[in-house]
Amino acid sequence: MAGKKSSETFEIDVPASMSAAIDGAVVRLNGLHPEVDFFVLPNGIKVEMFGPHDQRLLKSEAFNAVYREAILLKTNDIRAKIIG
């Protein structure tokens, strides 16, 4: 197909205990890496890379984003009480 860039895809499994954080993590990752497409899966994240990218780095950043989002979700009530 003319004009279609080749891509490489892989999936990242996310523990069930952090599945609620996937949506927010994908939003964060799409903002950090606009040249890479991140998609929500029921139990993880699908990554579609166009061109050369460090897959290990993207996996690491995805796990970090999921972790940060999970912490945010768990502390929303506490922060709301502190702020008032």
C-alpha positions in Angstrom: 0.0 0.0 0.0 1.4 3.3 -1.0 1.8 6.0 1.7 1.2 3.5 4.6 4.0 3.5 7.1 5.1 0.1 8.5 4.6 -0.3 12.2 5.6 -2.6 15.0 3.2 -3.4 17.7 3.5 -5.1 21.1 1.3 -5.4 24.2 2.0 -4.7 27.8 0.1 -6.7 30.4 -1.1 -4.7 33.4 -1.9 -6.5 36.7 -5.7 -6.7 37.4 -5.2 -4.7 40.6 -4.2 -1.7 38.5 -6.6 -2.1 35.5 -8.6 1.0 36.5 -5.4 3.1 35.9 -5.0 2.0 32.2 -7.2 4.7 30.7 -5.4 7.6 32.4 -2.0 6.1 31.7 -2.8 5.8 28.0 -3.8 9.5 27.9 -0.6 10.4 29.6 1.5 8.2 27.3 -0.1 9.6 24.1 0.8 13.1 25.3 4.4 12.1 26.1 4.9 10.3 22.8 2.7 11.7 20.0 4.7 9.7 17.5 3.6 6.4 19.1 0.0 5.1 19.4 -1.1 3.7 22.7 -4.4 1.8 22.9 -6.4 0.6 25.9 -6.9 -3.2 26.2 -9.0 -4.9 28.8 -5.9 -6.1 30.7 -3.1 -3.9 29.3 -1.9 -1.5 26.7 -1.2 -2.0 23.0 1.6 0.0 21.6 2.0 0.7 17.9 5.3 2.3 16.9 6.0 3.9 13.5 9.8 4.0 12.9 12.6 3.1 15.3 11.8 3.4 19.0 13.3 1.8 22.1 10.7 -0.9 23.1 12.3 -1.4 26.5 12.0 2.4 27.2 8.4 2.5 26.1 7.5 -0.5 28.3 9.2 1.2 31.3 7.4 4.5 30.7 4.1 2.6 30.3 4.5 0.8 33.7 5.5 4.1 35.3 2.4 5.9 33.8 0.1 3.1 35.1 1.7 3.2 38.5 1.4 7.0 38.7 -2.2 6.9 37.6 -3.0 4.1 40.1 -1.5 6.2 43.0 -3.5 9.2 41.8 -6.8 7.2 41.8 -6.1 5.8 45.3 -5.3 9.3 46.8 -8.1 11.3 45.2 -10.2 11.1 48.3 -7.4 12.1 50.6 -6.4 15.0 48.5 -10.0 16.2 48.3 -10.3 16.2 52.1 -7.0 18.1 52.5 -7.9 20.7 49.9 -11.3 21.1 51.3 
